[in-house]
Amino acid sequence: MQPESLGTATSAVFGSSEVNAARATQDRIDIPEFAPTMVPEGDIRPDRFLDRELSWLAFNARVLELAEDPDLFLLERVNFLSIFASNLDEFFMVRVAGLKRRIATGLAVPSPAGLSPMEVLDQISAAAHKLQARHAQVFAEQIRPALAYEHIHLVHWNELDEAARAELSTLFKEKVFPILTPLAVDPAHPFPYISGLSLNLAVVVRNPVSDKELFARLKVPDQLPRLISIDGPRAGTIPGRVARFIALEEVIAEHLDQLFPGMEVLEHHSFRVTRNEDVEVEEDDAENLLQALEKELLRRRFGPPVRLEVTNDINPNIRSLLVRELGVEESEVYAVPGPLDLRGLSVIGGIDRSDLRYPKHVAHTSRYLNESETAKAANVFAAMRRRDILLHHPYDSFSTSVQAFLEQAASDPKVQAIKQTLYRTSGDSPIVDALVDAAEAGKQVLALVEIKARFDEQANISWARKLEQAGVHVVYGIVGLKTHCKLSLVVRQELDGLRRYSHIGTGNYHPRTARYYEDLGLLTANEQVGEDLSKLFNQLSGYAPKSTFKRLLVAPRSVRSGLIDRIEREISNSRAGLAARVVIKVNSMVDEAIIDSLYRASQAGVHVDIIVRGICSLRPGVPGLSENITVRSILGRFLEHSRVFAFANAGDPVVYIGSADMMHRNLDRRVEALVQLGNREDVADVMSLMDRYVDPRTSSWHLDESGVWTRHHLDENGEPLSDVQSWLLSTRSRQRSAALR
């Protein structure tokens, strides 16, 4: 597989009113050809890879298992139901849409698992139909009754008293009716465009004069809450007090006569369409990357449909009409009990009931940044000069570490320059504000904004313009490559000259997600790391194609080759009788070259532990191929997001952390960075943490050689196994208490 659209460049723009993406130049950065896969020793197994799309569906099934867990807090189960629905939407919008596009263009190249795109699509359809049916069943048979037991009810119109109906009718008249637009379908009105992920009502009315039945479509407005609280904004927050919610579409359905006066409303049915919403921008041809992307975002709304969801009681004639007009196949129709689109359950999932959700977690400041209970804002630069600071979010506070680092840099008169990558950030980002403050204070500020971050494109375009207007130097990296690395570099004037302070992380500079994404980060004043970051930023904003790095592995040039080299060293160590082990923690394990190197390690007697949250194409436990490989998955309260690569290295362990998952897009089509930890205490802490993740006494899912995931959360006596996230929360609290004594 060849990298797509590589070896091209974009120019830096400093303080201009228009941000340009320059045409390609060939001397920007050396992009290596995709290395040929080094297959394992012995017989080559054509079935040695699991299919990535089916593996993703298995990941979402694990999310659904959490919603099914009766021992989990009820509102957390509700949230997992909502997350499952949102995940599946994105899967169809991107992955299924991509498969359909390949089939339509005749690109029937088999996947590494040996399946043609059509075979994958057929297996996805079978699995997704089962999952959606199971998802609806969990809500109807488990979650809804459990909510009712807690006096939280999702009610129907006919269950309401007259007072509640009157109040909802008033709400409909004042806030809903004015924004509704019924669209007729007849010879004068063609079938309307149905936007992706919108919830709609298919309405059948009869003209009492002509006795003719007519069809109309009504979009449920997405700018209003999906579930309406009948008992006020604080409904559900007081245990024992009844809280009722009703779906917005049901309120609309009860007032259809007001939308079709003079007509007889015969029936109505809910339906929903998922469309191809992946964005493709041919950057080589784009004079202005922002303008090209904005046009593509407009086209996104008009992508072809890839899924039609209907309620299972829909009139067969209406179903046939929707299938015909939308141009979907019968296999793309998903009929489930209403209500559709359970993402809306997030309204209930957000109810403030402490007894129905995880205990509140307050992140602590790292003991290396704040050793005093009364200290409010430690001098981050002084702390970094004393030692490297390894952060583990959300257990370590993001606001008092990374955010404080950048805010202090912005206000410190000794700071000369700040360089920063931004992939995703929040709508009220203090990181962006700090960069704006620094630029307005006269510092040199470079922001590398990745405006192609999927589904955050529009927000990132807005931040790019805000930063540029403040005088920040805004650049967009290298055309053809997304900049996914998480880097900050601060240059400060000190008595002995300029000193560089660096942060390299596994997660985005996003204060909100840092509260529930598990990530690692390194704050360091190490000169080698600072020099490496200077070189990398020069690659991203200028011309530095021949840069070499001391403590970093950088994709697309050296992450894959550097990790394979480390794995090969473990193989040599094992054969020499030295300590040999590989531990990798990632979101996805797909890259064939990396997987084959791990198979070779297993065959050489190296024990390999893989901790993967999502997709895994590696088959563990296959005799003669991977019997020394285990694959575990951890899902829970926090989203496991860190990437760790640890090697026994003959008794002198080596650990890298960084932004790269083991996927083609990360290793070939993104700029990623891994940093080698330099502090031996940090290395030992990470190795110990990885041991905890793979400990048989830790609750996790285990992958077998056939691709089946099995949850292991109870011991032989039926007692719960240790939850690693809860263990970390309690451990950090104990450490904090000990430090304050």
Helices and strands as residue ranges (DSSP letters): E 13-14, H 52-68, H 74-91, I 92-96, H 97-104, H 117-138, I 139-143, H 144-149, E 152-154, G 157-159, H 162-171, I 172-176, G 177-179, E 183-185, E 199-206, E 213-219, E 227-229, E 243-247, H 248-253, H 256-259, E 264-275, G 283-285, H 289-300, E 305-311, H 316-326, G 330-332, E 333-336, G 342-345, H 346-349, G 354-356, H 380-386, E 389-393, H 402-411, E 415-422, H 430-440, E 444-449, H 457-469, E 473-475, E 482-483, E 486-494, E 497-505, G 513-515, E 517-524, H 527-541, E 552-555, H 559-575, E 581-586, H 592-603, E 607-612, E 629-633, E 639-640, E 643-647, G 649-651, E 654-658, H 664-668, E 670-676, H 680-694, E 700-703, E 709-712, H 724-740
